[in-house]
Amino acid sequence: MTLRKTLLCTLAPATMLLTALTGAAQAAPIKIGMTFQELNNPYFVTMQKALRDAAKSIGATVVVTDAHHDVTKQISDVEDMLQQKIDILLVNPTDSTGIESAVTEAHKAGVVVVAVDANASGPVDAFVGSKNYDAGVMSCTYLAKAIGGSGNVAILDGIAVVPILERVRGCKDGLAKFPGVKIVDTQNGKQERDVALSVTENMIQAHPDLKGIFSVNDGGSMGVLSAIDSSGKDIKLTSVDGAPDAVAAIAKPGSHFIETSAQFPGDMVRIGLGLALADHWGAGNTVPKLVPIDVKLVDAEAAKTFHW
């Protein structure tokens, strides 16, 4: 099934309910809170814009916070939202386990809780997230084939949240299909361009025969690409996300950046909001509690037309 068909099938129940109850929403505006693990990232900026646009279409108000990857702050942010009497909480946890107390408090307050992009412990009503394991398998299988099925590769890891852990697990499983490929280094680039640049420079110096690098996100990948270009070496790069600057880099002829396994942040938050609205309006039993979203392989050819 194509991604478009998958999204249509997933959204159908919530969309029908949303259409039928638009008048009710306008009569009694609801308040939506969303806490992000970070907003210094085009991926989450895209998600936030999609949320605000969707909320505006039904006359809802939105409260958004940025945890800056600090679970203590994220818990405090959720507590503040509950004081503001939100009806729906969309949570993008910076720590899936650490956020449990806040999820529990929201549930006790009668707030519908939907986790987006990364799941959260506790009484979550639904979870919408990309198939991050599949993304890792996809990118690293592509990388292994691009280097001819043999050679030394490295992994640029990131913050230890479930989506990142799943991408790395998928990458390792993808590379394991190629006995001639060896992972010689794994370093943490913290998903930040400047950190990734410095870490990659050290990787290349330590492993002069490196043939490929997998980065867990496109933000870090741009730093990796700068380091590769400066080195003058023919090192192939793959990643996950589908960010505009990464896609543009992949589309350039002769680029060392050869693929990203693209996710769909806007669709993800729209589906999450649809599920939350269904629960809020009393139709929780008619919509799925778990919605995994497909990823898309974007190489040089696909990059010519792909966008979030």
N, C-alpha and C positions, 0 to 999 in steps of 0.2 A: 504494500500500500504506500502511495506517495505521501510525503509530508503534508501536502495540502489536504489530501483526503483524510489523513489522520487527525489534523487539526479541526476539520469540519465535523467529523464524527464526534470528537471530544467536546467541541463547543456547542453542538446542537441543543442539548437539554438546557444548558444555562442561557443560551441565546434566546430560546423560545420563552423561557421564564422571564428573562430581562425585558423582552418585547411586551409580554402580557402585563407586566407589572410596572412599566415605566411611569404610568400615572400615579401609582402608589408611591414610587420613589420621589416623584416631584412634590407630592403632597407632604411627605415626611422625609426630608433630606437626610441621608446617612453620612456618617463620618468614618473615613477610612484612614488607618494608620499603617505606615510601612517603615520598617527599620531595616536599613541596608548595612551589610558588613563594611562597605566602603562606597564612596561616590567619586573617588578620584580615579575613575576608570570609565572609558567610553561604553563598555558593556552595561554597567549599572546606570549610567546617565541615560542610555537608550531605554532601559527598563523604566526608569523614573518618568521619562517623558510619556511613554505609552500608558503608564498608570494615570498620570494627570489628565491625559486626553480622554481616556476611558471614563474616568470619574466625572469629568466635565460634561460628558455626553448624557449622564443620568442625573446631573445636578447635585452630585455628592461633593463633600469637602475632603481634602487630603492633608494629612500631617506626615511629613517625611523626616527621618533622622539618619545620620551617618555615624556608625559606631567606631569608625577608624580602627577596625579590627581589635577593639577592646570590649570583651564580653561584659565587663562590669558596667561600662558606659551603656552598652546595648540594653542590659537589664534595667538600668535607670531610665533610659529613653522609653522603654515599654511602660514602666510604672507611670511616667509623666503622661503618656498617651491615655492610659486608663483613667487618670485624673481628669483628662479632657473628654471623657465619655465617648471614646470611639466605639463603633459598632462592629468593625471588622479590623483584624490585625493581619497584615501580610508580613511575614518575617523571613528575612534573608540572613540566617544566623552566621555570626563570625565564629561561633563555637557551638556545634550541634548539641552537645551534652550540657554545656554551661548555661545555655539559654532556657533550660527546662523549667526553672522556677518561675521565670517571667511568663512562659507559655501557660503554666498551671494557673497563675494568678489571672491571666486573661480569660481562661476557660471558666474559672470560678465567677468571674464578673459577667459571664454570659456573652462574651465577645467571640465571634467566629474567628478561628485561627487557621490560616493557610500558609504553609511554608513554600517558599519559591526559590528555585535554583539549588538550594541545599536543604535537606530535611532537618527537623528539630526534634529533640526528645520531648516527651510530654504529650498531653492530650491535643494533638494537632488534628484538625478536622479534615485536612487534605494536604497533599504535597504534589507540586508540579516541578519537575526538574529535567534537565537534559540527560541523555544517556552518556554520561561522562566516561564510563568504562569503554563504551563503543568508540567514543571520540579518540581515546588513547590508542586503542587497537588500530583504528583507521589511520591515524597519523603515522604511527610507527611502522605499520606494514608498508605504507607508502614510502616512508624514509628508507626502509631496508631494501625495497625494490629499486629505489632511485640510486643507491650506492652499489648496485649489482649483487646484493645478497651476501656481502662480506665486508668486513672492516670494523674499525673501532668507532663507537658512538658514545655520546654523553647525554645526560638528562639534566635539564635545568628545572629543578623542583620549585615549589612555592610554599605558601602558608598551609599548615596542616589542617585544612577543612576538607570535608568529605568529597566534594567535587574534584579537588586537586589530587587527593589520595587515589580516587578512582581513575583519574586520567593516567597517573603514573602506573598504577596496577595494570591498566589496559595496555599501556605502552610496552611494559615489560613482557606481557603475554604475547603482544604482537611481534616483538623482536625475537621471542623464543622460537618462533616458527622458522627462523633462519639461523642454523647452527654456525654459519660463518660470521655472524654479527656478534660483536662483544661490547657490552656496556663497560666502559673503562672509568667512568666518572659520573657522579651525581652530586650536584651542588644546588644550594637554595638561592635563587635570584629574587625571592620575595615578591615576584610578580611586578617588579618595578624596573623601568627602563635603565636608569643609572646603575642600579645594583647589578642587574643582569649583564650590562656592558662590562663592568669590572670583573665579575665572576667569570664571564666567558673568555675575557682576555687571559685570565689565569689558566683556564681550562686548555686553551689553545697552546699556551706556552708549555704546560705540563705534558700535553699529548700532541706532539707535532704531526702525528700521522692520523689525527682525527678526521673522519669522513662525514660524520653527521651529528646533528644535535636536535633533540626534541625539547621544546619549551612548553610548559604547562599552560601558558596564556599568551595572548598576542601583545599585551603591554610589555612584558619582559622580552618577547621575541624581537621587538624593534631594537632593544639594546644588544641582543645577541647578533642581529644582522649587522649592526654597526661594527661590532668587534670582528665579525667574519670578513666584512669588506675591507677593514683596515689591515687585516692579517695577510691579504693577498692569496689566501688558500681557498681551494675548492671544497668548501664544507657545505653540505646540504642542511637546510633548516625546515622543520615542520612544527606545527603548533596547534592550539585549540582556541577558538572563539569566533573568528570571522569579523574582527574589528575593521573599520574602514581603512586605516593606514596600513594594516597588514595586508588586506586584500589588494590595495593599490601596489604595494611592494611586490607581491606575488605576480601581479599582472605584467610587471616590467620584464622585457626580454633579457634573458641571461641572469636573472636574479637568483641569488643563493637561497632565498626564501621560496620554497617550492609548493607548500601546501598548508592549509589550516582546516581543521574539522570544525565547521561553523555551527554555532548555536543560534537560537532565535529568542533573544531576551524580551523583545516586545510581545511576541506571541505568548511567551511563558507567563508574563505578568497579567496579560489579558485573560488567559485561561484561568489563572489563579483567582483573579477577581470574579470571574464568572461563577466559579465553584463557590466562592465565599458568599456571593449574592444569593445563590440558590439556597445555601444553608440559612442565611439571614432571613430570607423570605419564606422559610418553612418547607423547602423541597430538598433537603439534604440527602434523603435516601434515594433520590433519582439521579444523582451525579456520582462519578467515580471519586474514590478517595485517593487514588494514586494515578497520576498522569505522566508517564515518561515521554519526553519529546525527542524525536529523532534528530540526529546531527547530519550535516551535509559536507561531503568532501569538496573543498574548493582548491583547485589547482590553477595553473596559469590560464587555462582555457575558461574554466568556470568563473574565474575572478573578473573576467571582462564584463560580466553582467550581474554578478552577485552583490547584494547589499542587504543590510538589516531592514 
